[in-house]
């Protein structure tokens, strides 16, 4: 029988973090960059929960993960509002092509 341990959670978290960083670095679409940031935040949540479970830290990991979820929801709402405003202004959401904001 397979026992799921801390190593499994850390491996999953490292994979999610790597995919998130890859999404942030390589994508030009602002929405895809936001999705990469969400993957990075979810990998942090997995770490918080795994260390709280296997490190006997009580509920501190779950509370930290709850704050990260609240932060991710606020970030998504504000960032999507900014992306919609950029699209309305420039008719484009590619991050490389929106360098006229300082003008």
Backbone as JSON, one array per atom type, in Angstrom:
{
  "sequence": "XXXXXXXXXXXXXXXXXXXXXXXXXXXXXXXXXXXXXXXXXXXXXXXXXXXXXXXXXXXXXXXXXXXXXXXXXXXXXXXXXXXXXXXXXXXXXXXXXXXXXXX",
  "N": [[0.84, -1.17, 0.0], [0.52, 2.21, -0.81], [1.92, 4.9, 0.85], [1.18, 8.21, 1.24], [3.38, 10.74, 1.61], [5.3, 13.47, 3.03], [7.19, 14.05, 1.09], [5.93, 13.52, -1.34], [4.03, 15.57, -1.47], [5.73, 17.8, -1.5], [7.06, 17.37, -3.9], [4.95, 17.58, -5.75], [4.3, 20.25, -5.26], [6.66, 21.51, -6.08], [6.62, 20.93, -8.8], [4.26, 22.29, -9.59], [5.05, 24.9, -8.93], [7.22, 25.25, -10.68], [5.91, 25.06, -13.16], [4.29, 27.31, -12.93], [6.2, 29.42, -12.8], [7.34, 29.07, -15.31], [5.1, 29.69, -16.87], [4.75, 32.4, -16.23], [7.13, 33.56, -17.12], [7.35, 32.91, -19.86], [4.96, 33.5, -21.24], [3.05, 35.83, -23.17], [0.57, 36.89, -22.99], [-1.46, 38.66, -20.78], [-3.41, 37.51, -19.15], [-2.65, 34.83, -19.07], [-0.25, 35.11, -17.72], [-1.23, 35.87, -15.24], [-2.5, 33.48, -14.57], [-0.27, 31.86, -14.25], [0.84, 33.04, -11.98], [-1.14, 32.37, -10.15], [-0.78, 29.59, -10.08], [1.71, 29.5, -8.81], [1.04, 30.56, -6.3], [-0.73, 28.55, -5.45], [1.02, 26.41, -5.22], [2.48, 27.26, -3.03], [0.46, 27.14, -1.11], [0.04, 24.37, -0.96], [2.47, 23.62, 0.17], [2.26, 24.94, 2.69], [0.06, 23.57, 3.86], [0.99, 20.91, 3.81], [3.31, 21.0, 5.43], [2.13, 21.8, 7.8], [0.57, 19.58, 8.35], [2.38, 17.37, 8.46], [4.34, 18.29, 10.12], [3.27, 18.74, 12.55], [2.2, 21.28, 13.33], [-0.2, 22.24, 14.1], [-3.01, 24.25, 13.44], [-1.82, 26.29, 12.04], [-0.71, 26.19, 9.44], [-2.99, 25.81, 7.86], [-4.32, 28.2, 8.34], [-2.51, 30.05, 7.3], [-2.62, 29.23, 4.63], [-5.27, 29.88, 4.08], [-5.15, 32.68, 4.21], [-3.5, 33.09, 1.99], [-5.2, 32.22, -0.03], [-7.22, 34.16, 0.15], [-5.68, 36.39, -0.52], [-5.02, 35.68, -3.15], [-7.53, 35.74, -4.36], [-8.19, 38.46, -4.13], [-6.07, 39.53, -5.59], [-6.59, 38.45, -8.11], [-9.04, 39.68, -8.75], [-8.39, 42.44, -8.78], [-6.26, 42.48, -10.63], [-7.49, 41.46, -12.94], [-9.31, 43.5, -13.4], [-7.54, 45.55, -14.01], [-6.4, 44.47, -16.34], [-8.65, 44.37, -18.02], [-9.14, 47.11, -18.26], [-6.8, 47.91, -19.55], [-7.15, 46.5, -21.93], [-9.39, 47.79, -22.91], [-8.32, 50.3, -23.4], [-6.05, 49.88, -25.11], [-6.75, 47.81, -26.82], [-5.52, 45.36, -26.7], [-3.86, 42.73, -24.97], [-1.32, 41.79, -24.69], [1.68, 41.51, -22.98], [4.18, 42.42, -23.78], [3.63, 44.33, -25.69], [2.44, 46.44, -24.47], [3.74, 48.92, -23.61], [3.29, 51.55, -23.6], [2.16, 52.76, -21.45], [3.42, 54.58, -19.82], [3.4, 56.91, -21.23]],
  "CA": [[0.0, 0.0, 0.0], [1.3, 3.44, -0.96], [1.7, 5.93, 1.84], [1.47, 9.55, 0.74], [4.15, 11.44, 2.63], [5.67, 14.86, 2.8], [7.95, 14.13, -0.15], [4.99, 13.58, -2.45], [3.47, 16.92, -1.5], [6.78, 18.74, -1.91], [7.3, 17.15, -5.33], [3.83, 18.19, -6.45], [4.43, 21.69, -5.11], [7.77, 21.95, -6.92], [6.15, 20.86, -10.19], [3.35, 23.42, -9.79], [5.83, 26.14, -8.89], [7.98, 25.33, -11.92], [4.97, 25.38, -14.23], [3.88, 28.7, -12.74], [7.29, 30.3, -13.21], [7.43, 28.94, -16.76], [3.99, 30.45, -17.43], [4.97, 33.84, -16.04], [8.28, 34.02, -17.9], [7.26, 32.69, -21.31], [3.71, 33.93, -21.85], [2.91, 37.24, -23.48], [-0.79, 37.27, -22.66], [-1.53, 39.04, -19.37], [-4.26, 36.55, -18.43], [-1.84, 33.64, -18.85], [0.7, 35.45, -16.66], [-1.99, 35.78, -13.99], [-2.7, 32.06, -14.26], [1.01, 31.37, -13.73], [0.95, 33.52, -10.6], [-2.05, 31.55, -9.35], [-0.12, 28.3, -9.86], [2.76, 29.71, -7.81], [0.38, 30.69, -5.0], [-1.26, 27.24, -5.07], [2.14, 25.58, -4.75], [2.77, 27.71, -1.66], [-0.6, 26.59, -0.27], [0.32, 22.94, -0.74], [3.55, 23.56, 1.16], [1.74, 25.3, 4.01], [-0.78, 22.5, 4.38], [1.8, 19.71, 4.02], [4.16, 21.17, 6.61], [1.26, 21.82, 8.99], [0.11, 18.21, 8.6], [3.45, 16.45, 8.81], [5.22, 18.9, 11.11], [2.49, 18.91, 13.79], [2.13, 22.7, 13.67], [-1.58, 22.6, 14.4], [-3.78, 24.88, 12.36], [-1.13, 27.46, 11.51], [-0.58, 26.04, 8.0], [-4.28, 26.04, 7.25], [-4.62, 29.62, 8.45], [-1.66, 30.72, 6.31], [-3.17, 28.92, 3.31], [-6.49, 30.66, 3.94], [-4.74, 34.04, 3.87], [-3.01, 33.08, 0.61], [-6.38, 32.12, -0.89], [-7.84, 35.49, 0.16], [-4.79, 37.24, -1.29], [-5.15, 35.3, -4.56], [-8.82, 36.23, -4.85], [-8.08, 39.91, -4.29], [-5.15, 39.77, -6.71], [-7.27, 38.13, -9.37], [-10.06, 40.69, -9.03], [-7.74, 43.71, -9.13], [-5.47, 42.31, -11.85], [-8.4, 41.35, -14.08], [-9.84, 44.83, -13.67], [-6.48, 46.29, -14.71], [-6.28, 43.9, -17.69], [-9.8, 44.84, -18.8], [-8.93, 48.53, -18.55], [-5.75, 47.95, -20.58], [-7.74, 46.05, -23.19], [-10.28, 48.86, -23.38], [-7.5, 51.41, -23.86], [-5.12, 49.53, -26.17], [-7.32, 46.71, -27.61], [-4.5, 44.32, -26.72], [-3.43, 42.36, -23.62], [0.04, 41.25, -24.71], [2.49, 42.26, -22.03], [5.28, 43.06, -24.5], [3.17, 45.44, -26.54], [1.8, 47.48, -23.66], [4.77, 49.73, -22.98], [2.9, 52.95, -23.77], [1.45, 53.23, -20.27], [4.1, 55.71, -19.23], [3.18, 58.1, -22.06]],
  "C": [[0.89, 1.24, 0.0], [0.92, 4.44, 0.12], [2.09, 7.27, 1.23], [2.14, 10.34, 1.86], [4.46, 12.87, 2.23], [6.41, 15.04, 1.47], [7.04, 14.24, -1.36], [4.39, 14.99, -2.59], [4.5, 17.95, -1.97], [7.11, 18.59, -3.39], [6.2, 17.79, -6.16], [3.92, 19.71, -6.4], [5.55, 22.23, -5.99], [7.38, 21.93, -8.39], [5.22, 22.03, -10.49], [4.09, 24.75, -9.82], [6.61, 26.32, -10.19], [7.08, 25.67, -13.1], [4.5, 26.83, -14.14], [4.95, 29.68, -13.17], [7.46, 30.25, -14.73], [6.32, 29.75, -17.43], [4.17, 31.95, -17.32], [6.07, 34.34, -16.98], [8.03, 33.94, -19.4], [6.01, 33.24, -21.96], [3.7, 35.42, -22.08], [1.53, 37.77, -23.12], [-0.89, 37.53, -21.15], [-2.38, 38.06, -18.55], [-3.48, 35.27, -18.13], [-0.77, 33.9, -17.78], [0.0, 35.39, -15.3], [-2.25, 34.34, -13.59], [-1.42, 31.43, -13.73], [1.22, 31.81, -12.29], [0.04, 32.72, -9.68], [-1.46, 30.16, -9.09], [0.97, 28.41, -8.8], [2.14, 29.82, -6.42], [-0.2, 29.36, -4.54], [-0.15, 26.3, -4.62], [2.54, 25.98, -3.32], [1.72, 27.17, -0.69], [-0.36, 25.12, 0.03], [1.44, 22.78, 0.27], [3.07, 23.89, 2.56], [0.95, 24.16, 4.63], [0.05, 21.26, 4.68], [2.68, 19.84, 5.26], [3.33, 21.25, 7.89], [0.82, 20.41, 9.35], [1.23, 17.32, 9.12], [4.42, 17.02, 9.83], [4.54, 19.13, 12.44], [2.49, 20.36, 14.27], [0.71, 23.16, 13.98], [-2.27, 23.19, 13.19], [-3.06, 26.06, 11.72], [-0.95, 27.39, 9.99], [-1.88, 26.29, 7.27], [-4.66, 27.52, 7.29], [-3.78, 30.42, 7.44], [-2.18, 30.47, 4.9], [-4.46, 29.69, 3.06], [-6.18, 32.11, 3.58], [-4.22, 34.12, 2.44], [-4.18, 32.99, -0.37], [-7.1, 33.47, -0.97], [-7.0, 36.46, -0.67], [-4.91, 36.94, -2.79], [-6.46, 35.79, -5.14], [-8.79, 37.74, -5.07], [-7.16, 40.27, -5.45], [-5.81, 39.51, -8.04], [-8.29, 39.2, -9.73], [-9.42, 42.01, -9.49], [-6.98, 43.58, -10.44], [-6.37, 42.17, -13.07], [-9.05, 42.68, -14.41], [-8.8, 45.69, -14.41], [-6.34, 45.79, -16.14], [-7.44, 44.35, -18.56], [-9.67, 46.32, -19.17], [-7.84, 48.7, -19.61], [-6.31, 47.53, -21.92], [-8.65, 47.12, -23.78], [-9.48, 50.02, -23.96], [-6.69, 51.05, -25.11], [-5.64, 48.46, -27.12], [-6.31, 45.56, -27.74], [-4.13, 44.01, -25.27], [-2.08, 41.68, -23.61], [0.94, 42.13, -23.87], [3.63, 42.99, -22.73], [4.86, 44.29, -25.27], [2.52, 46.58, -25.76], [2.9, 48.23, -22.9], [4.48, 51.22, -23.13], [2.19, 53.51, -22.54], [2.12, 54.44, -19.64], [3.93, 57.0, -20.02], [1.94, 58.86, -21.64]]
}
